[in-house]
Amino acid sequence: MTQQVISIAIFVIMFGVIISEKIERHIVSLAAGFLMLVIVLGICMKSPEAIWNTLNFKEFVTPSFWYAKTEGAGSSVGINWATIVFILGMMIMVEGMGRAGFFRWLCLTMAKAVRYKALPLFLVFMVTSFVLAMFIDSITVILFLAAVTVELAEVLHFSPVPMILAEIFCANLGGSATMCGDPPNIIIGTSLGYTFGEFLQNTGAIAGISLVFVIAYFFFRFRKELTKGAEVNASTYPEPSSAIQNKKDFAISCVIFGCAVVLLVTHAMTGLTVATIGTFIAALTLLTSLKAAPMLLKKVDYKTLLFFVGLFVVVGGLEQTGVLNIIADFIHQICGNHSYVMVAVILWVSAIASAFVDNIPFAATMIPVIQSLAATTGMDLSVLSWTLACSTDIGGSATPIGASANVVGVSIAAQNGHMIGWGRYCKTMLPVTIITMLISMLCIFLRYL
Amino acid sequence: MIIAIGREFGSGGHEIAELIANRLQIFLIDDKLLYDLSSEKKIPYEELKKYDERPKVPFLSRTVAGYTNAMEEHLAKMQFDYLRKMAEGGESFVIVGRCAEHVLKDFPCLTSAFISGNKDTKCKRVMEKYKLSAEEAKKLMKKKDSTRKAYHNYYCEGKWGDSRNYDLCLNSSQIGVEGAADVILSYVERKQKN
C-alpha cells in the first residue's frame, strides 16, 4: 500500500511539474525515475530484481531486440529501449534530410505541381502533411511545411492560418496511421509486439477514412478565404531547386529515406526490429556524411530521449507496484464486460486527456492498463491498442497544447505575425477533432466488435 | 537618451513618462509600440492589446523545442526586438514598462526608474481615473500589479520593483508626478554631465 501511494505521488508530482514548465521535462522525468527506483522499488519493495527489470538493460543482449520474425518479444515493463534507439535513429536521419534541403524541396515541388494556386495548394499540403507524418515525426513535418506555407502565403497574398491549422491536424492524423508516425504508436508497437503493417491495416485504415472527412471539413470551412487571392507576379514564385544546397547530399538523403520506408514497411517479413532499423538508418546517415556527422549527432534532441528514459522508469514503477492494475480494475468495474462501453471510455478519456497533457506519458501509462484489461475481460488486446493509438494521437489536435506539432505550427505562425490564440485555434480544431474521434469510434465498433 | 519607467498601477508612472517625454521633446513609447507593431506586422491592434504586458498562462501554454503557443510570449519578444532596434538606431525615447530596464540594460544611454506609491494615494487616483469605488479600485490595483509582476519576472533576471535593477526608485505619493519627473530629469542631466 505504502509503495503504491508513494509511486502515485511521484507520478502526479512529475506530471504537475512537467505541465508547469518550471523545470525542463527531461530533468523532471529523470528525477522522478530516480526516486521511483530508490524509494519505491529499493526501499519500500526491497527488490533489486524489480529495479533491474525496470532498467531493462538486458533487452540489448536479447536477440529478439535486434532480430525477430515479429515484434512479439516486446515488453512493456521498464525502459523501452527499442523506442529510444528507433527515435534516435530517425532523429539523425531527419536532421540529415533537413540539412540537404529535402523537406523544403518537397514542399516547393508540390506547390509548383499545383501551379502555386492557393486552394489546390491547401489540399495538396494537407495530404503531404499526412503522408510525411506517417514516417517522420510531426514536429519536423510542421516545421518545414508551416515555414513554406508562410513564405507562399506572402507571395500569393492569402492568410496562412487556415493552411497551417489544416497541416497540423493532418500531421497528427498521419502520425496515427503507422507504427513510427507518433511516439505513442512506437511505444505501443514495441511494447505489445505489433508490426508496421498491422498498424497500417488498422489505425492506418481509420486514419485514411478520417482523412477524407477532414479534407472536406477544411475545404468547406476555408474555401472562400483561399479563393480570393490577388494577382501575383509569377517571377516571385520560389523554385524547388533553390531548396537544394548540395545535390549529392540531397540524393543521399532521398535514398536513405527510401531505405527507411522500405525497411519499416517490410520489417514483419525481414524480421528486422525497429531498433535495428533505427540503428541502421542512423549509421547510414552518419557514414554517408562523415564531415557533418559530429554536427548531426550534436543536433539530436537528447533531452527528449532522456525524458523518455525517465518516463519509462516511472511508468515501470507504477506497473511493478500494481497501481496500473488497480486503474485497470476500476475501468473494468465501470464498463463491466461491455466491450462497446470499454472502447468508448478508453477512446474519449484518452482523447480528452491528450488534448491537455502530453500524450506520450499518457500512452506509456495506459499500455499496461489495457494489457491488464484484456487479460481480465478477455477482450482482444489489439482492439484496445488501436483505440488507444487513435485517441491519443488524434485527441491531441483539439487544443494548441495537445501535441508538439500544434505548438510548433502555432508558434511559426505567430513569429510571422499571425496570432493564433486558444479561441481561434479551438474554433477550427475542436469540431474536426470531435468528428474524427466519432469516425474512429464508429470504425472500431463496426470492424472489431 | 533612453528613459525606462517601471511602475505600480495607479502610481502615475505613465503621466510621469508623458511629462518627461514632453519636456525633452522625445517619443513616448507606450501604446505607440503596439500601433507600430500592428502596422508593421499587419496584426489588428486589438489583438495585440489582448496579450500586452501579460504573463503566459501556466497550464494553457506549452513549449516544445524552443517553440511556444503562448501569444503573450510572442508579443513580448516582438516588443523587445522593437525596443532593441530603436535603441540601436540611436533613437531617444521614454518607454513605459515592457521590461525595458532589463531589455535595454546594455545601452549606456539608458536611465531606469521604478515608480511606486502609497496605497491610499494610488487608490484615489485609480478611483478618479476609472470612475470606480474604493473596493473596485483596490481589486483592480491588486490584479494589475500581480499581472505586471508576473510578466516582468518571467522575462527578467531581476525582480519587479527591486531597487537593485533600477537607477532610481521613487514614491510618487511623496513628491507628486511633477516632482518625480523633476528628479528623473535632474538625474539624467547629472548622468550626462559625468
Interface residues (C-beta under 8 A of the other chain):
Chain A: I19 S20 E21 I139 D301 P400 I401 S404 N406 V407 V408 V410 S411 I412 A414 Q415 G417 H418 M419 I420 G421 W422
Chain B: K41 K42 I43 E47 L48 K50 Y51 P58 F59 L60 S61 R62 T63 V64 A65 Y67 T68 N69 M71 H74 L75
